[in-house]
Amino acid sequence: MITDHWPLKGLRVNTPRLELRLPGEDELSEVADLAARGVHPPDQRPFLTPWGELPPAERARHVLQMHWRRMGRWTAQHWALDLVAFHEGRPVGVQDMRAQEFAVRREITSGSWVGLEHQGRGLGTEMRAAMLHLAFAELGARSATSMSFADNHSSLAVSHKLGYRDDGITLDVLDGHAVETRRLRLDRDHWQGPPVPVTVTGLTPACRTLFGADTPPS
């Protein structure tokens, strides 16, 4: 079985409405189709890498290549997990979680997108809450970070709702112009637990080893 060689395939994170997991190839094609139909309104630019503004076919291809690239480059020292969120068996978005030297630093950062047709239903909040439970309760993370443009009010609202605190600003360059990016941080001591029930299955010892989480945090 594929999980014998790549145990991440057996990982499941469930909430009342969602199941977050790695997709099969046909499901990944559905995720690409979802992205092709739109990930943000045309008058918004939420991503520093403006992949959401690519033509639909290129946008879909970007999602495929990003997924394959991250899986192919995975090591316990540097990993990025793209969990697809399924609602009623169909993909609605992607919640990612990334870390470098997790065994030592115990810090993750995250990003996400929800298909335009599924926005405004609280799914983004539920996705991030599930990811935080995986990071803090299951993998022993000490902190979680996120970044959003100062005018990305929906993303900032999700972060603050889940307990993140402002952690300064960064100036980035977008189309030749300086843009303000707000950094946010949630430490384990300030994490209040998920606002909805979350269950995790498939986090086997072999799976923990891939995260660099097979040793207790120091």
N, C-alpha and C positions, 0 to 999 in steps of 0.2 A: 504493500500500500504506500501511497505517496507520503502519508504522515510518518512512516518509518524513516524516511529520508529527510523530510521537510515538515517537522511537527507543527509549524505555524499554520499549516492547512487545517489542522483540527481545532484551532482556537476559535471560540465563540464567546461573544459578549452580548447578552440579551437584556433588553428593557421591556416594559409593557408593550411598546409599539414596534420596537426595532430589533433586528439581529445584525450585529457587526461582525464581519469575517472577511477572509480573503475570498475572492470570487473564482469560480471556474472560468475557463476560456470563453465559453458562450455567454456567461454572465458578465464577463469583462467587456464583451462586445455590447451588451445592453448598457453598461456604464458609459461606454464611449458614445453610444446613441443618445443617452441622456445629456451628456455634456454638449453634444452637437446641437441639441435643441435649445441650449442657453443656460448659463450659470449666473448671469447677473443682467439687469436692465442695460440697454445700450448707452444710457447716460451716466453710468457708474463705472469706476475703475478700481476695484478692490484689491487687485493683485499687482505686486511690484513687477513680476514677470507677467506681461499682459496676455497670457494664453487664452483667457476668456474672450478676447476680442478677435481671435483668429477666425478665419472662415470655418464653417461647421465641420468640413472634412478634416481640416488641419487640427481643429480643436479636439476632435475625436481621436486622431492619431496621437496627439500630445498625451492624452490620458493613458492610452495603451503603452506608449514608450516609457512614460514615467513609472508606471507600475512594473514593467519588465526590468527597467534599469535598477530600480530600488531593490527588487528581489535578487537580481543578479549580482549586485554589489554588496549584499548583506554580509556583515561580520558582527561578532559580539562587541567589537570596539566601535563600530560605526554602522548604525542601522536606521532604517526608515520604514515604518509599517503603514501601508495604505489599507485601512479597513473600510470595506464597502458597507454602507448602511442599507439594509433591506427592510421594506415595509410591505407587509402582506405579500412577501415573496418577490417583490420587484425592487430594484435599486433606486434609491432616492438621493444618494450623495456619497461622499467619501470623507472620512475622518482620518487624518494622518497623525502619527506620533513618531518623533525622531529623537535620537540621542547619540552622543559621542562619549565613549568611555563611561558607559552607564554604571558599570561595576564599581567605579570609583566616585563619580560625580553624583550619581543618583538624581539626575535632572533630565526632564524631557521637555521638548517644545512641540507645538502642534499647529496644525492648520486644517482647514476643511472647506468644502463647498457642498451646496445643496442645489439640485436641479431647479431651475427657475419655476417650473410648474409645481414644485413641492414647497416653495418658500412660504413663510407666514403662518406655519402650522406648529411651530415650536420644535421641529425635528432637529434643527441645528443645535439647540440647547440640549436635547436628549442625547444626541450623538456625542457631544463634548462631555457631558456628565458621565456617560458610559466609559469613555476613554480615560477620564480622570480616575474613575474607580479602578480600572485596570492598572493604571500607573501607580496610584497610592496604595490601594488595598491589596493588590495582588503581586506587584513587582517591587514594592518597597521604595518608590521614588520619594525623594525629599522635597522636590519642588517641580512645578510645571510653569512654563513660560509661553507667551503668545505675543504676537505683534499685529497691529492694525493701523491703517492710515487714520489720521485724526478725524476724517470726515466719514469713516465707515461706522456709522452709529449702530447699526444692527449687530455687527461683530463685537463692538465694545460693550453693548448692552448684555450680550450673552456672557462675556467675560466677567463683568461686574456682578451679574446675577449669580454666577457660580463661585464668587468669592475672590476673584483675582484683584490685586491691588496695583495701582499705577507704579511703574518702575523706571520712569524717565522717558526721554524721547531720543529718536535717532533721525538724522536728516538723510534721506535717500534722494536719488535722482530718477525722475520719471519723465521721459520725453524731453530731456534737457532742462527740466525745472526741478528745483528743490521741493521735496514734499516731506511733511512731518509724519513720522511713524511713531506711534505710542507703544512702548513696551509695557507688558503686564506680567505679573508674577503671582503665583499661588503657592505658598509654602504648605507643607504637610500639616503644620500646627494650626493653620487657618482654614484648612479644608473641612467643611462641615458634613461631608458625605454626600452621596448623590440625592437629588430631589425626587428621584423615582427609584424603585427597586432595580438592582442590577445583579445579574448572575454571570459568572465566568466559568466556562468548561474548556477542557482541552489544554490547560496550562500545565503540561507534563514537565517532569524534570528536564527532559531533552529540549523542550520548548523554552524553559527558563534559561538554559545554557545559551541558546541563541540570543537572548536579550542581555546576557551578561548579568543575570539576576539569580544565579544559582548559589551565590554566597550572600550571607546576610549583610545588610548595610552596616558600615562601621560608624 
